[in-house]
Structures are given as C-alpha cells and as structure tokens.
C-alpha cells in the first residue's frame, strides 16, 4: 500500500533492506576470530580453557 501512495519510497525501502542484510550479525566463528585478533590477551586466556 505504501508503494502506491508513495512510489518514491520503494527505492528507499530497497536500500534499507540491503543495509540490514549487509550488517547482519557475523557468525560465531567470525566473531570469535575477530575478538581473538583484537585482544591477544583474551586469546591466550581462551587457549587455556579446554574446548
């Protein structure tokens, strides 16, 4: 309904959807890799904890 009343907003909706997809949370493995890369001390601590 919004598209019929405001056709110019359809492009904006598409842009917002693309941004949401782009900023979806990273997978746990990628978050862990980023965390351990940014915090070497945490990396050492995590290595001591058995998986």
C-alpha positions in Angstrom: 0.0 0.0 0.0 2.8 2.4 0.8 4.3 1.9 -2.6 1.1 3.0 -4.3 0.8 6.2 -2.2 4.5 7.0 -2.2 6.2 5.3 -5.2 9.5 7.2 -4.5 9.8 5.4 -1.1 10.0 1.9 -2.8 13.7 2.7 -3.6 14.3 3.7 0.0 12.8 0.5 1.3 15.1 -1.5 -1.0 18.1 0.5 0.2 17.1 -0.1 3.9 16.7 -3.9 3.2 20.2 -4.0 1.6 21.8 -2.2 4.6 20.1 -4.6 7.0 21.4 -7.6 5.1 24.9 -6.0 5.0 25.0 -5.5 8.7 23.6 -8.9 9.8 25.4 -10.2 12.8 28.5 -12.2 12.0 28.7 -15.9 12.6 30.0 -17.0 16.0 33.2 -18.3 14.4 33.9 -14.9 12.7 33.1 -13.0 15.9 35.5 -15.3 17.8 38.2 -14.8 15.2 37.8 -11.0 15.4 37.7 -11.0 19.2 40.9 -13.1 19.5 42.7 -11.0 16.8 41.8 -7.7 18.6 42.6 -8.9 22.1 45.7 -11.1 22.2 45.5 -11.4 26.0 42.0 -12.8 25.7 43.3 -15.1 23.0 45.9 -16.5 25.5 43.2 -17.0 28.2 40.8 -18.7 25.8 43.6 -21.1 24.7 44.0 -22.3 28.3 40.3 -23.1 28.6 39.6 -26.6 27.2 37.1 -26.7 24.4 
